[in-house]
Amino acid sequence: MQRFIRFSLLFVIILSVSIYFSNVFAAQPKEKEILNAMKKATDFMMNNVSCRGGFVWKYSSDLSDQWGEVPARKTMIWVQDPGTIGVGMMLLDAYKTTGNIEYLRFAEKVASALIWGQHPAGGWHYFIDFDMTGVQKWYDEVLSKCWGWEEYYHYYNNCTYDDSVTSGATKFLLELYMLTLDPQYRVPLLKAIDFILESQYSNGAWPQRYPLKYNHPHDDHPDYTSY
């Protein structure tokens, strides 16, 4: 009797698992549905949400507010992943996986935004603002009140390695150039690589920011951005 009960229980478990997985697999979307969902999402994000091909991190559902690591202006994009760099790398993956040239064109639009905002020295700041006339006011009115975000208290007007900003943008341009061999990406790519080599310390490491600045001590401590 106990053997029968154990067998019955095992049968019920196997039957339940079989039904569960049959339902799961039956509900799996088909390839065409996946491709359509990808296209729909990409079209919306690139055509309705992006700012000249770039992105911040988060948006309110009605797109009235947006944030990078801190509250962001409408004319602003965030360089670091998961913002503009993350979207660009995703689009390259989508193109290489599907062969749909539209994803490559969108990735090139992302690259255009990054190239526009590349610092003359060759690296990148945390964000790119397509209306620089309002940046200092944004620092004064918004960022000066963001307790704990010392790197945003002052506009250094230089580049950062923090959070893979410069290295991430360089990697994206490298991936795009190797995929297309388009010379328009070679110049900013080499400019970024030269920046990385120039900013390296003699001991082999890199500062947080470059070109080096020392003019913003904080709480009786020296400016840390050269460390």
QUICORNOR-V761110 format. One record per helix or strand. SS is the DSSP state (alpha for helix, beta for strand). FROM is the first residue (numbers start at 1). LEN is the number of residues. If there is no record, write none. Layout:
# QUICORNOR-V761110
SS_FROM_LEN ; SS_FROM_LEN
This chain:
# QUICORNOR-V761110
alpha_2_25 ; alpha_31_19 ; beta_51_1 ; beta_54_1 ; beta_58_2 ; beta_66_2 ; beta_71_1 ; beta_76_3 ; alpha_84_15 ; alpha_101_16 ; beta_127_3 ; alpha_132_10 ; alpha_143_3 ; alpha_150_3 ; beta_159_2 ; alpha_162_19 ; alpha_183_16 ; beta_200_1 ; beta_206_1 ; beta_209_2 ; beta_218_1 ; beta_221_1 ; alpha_224_3
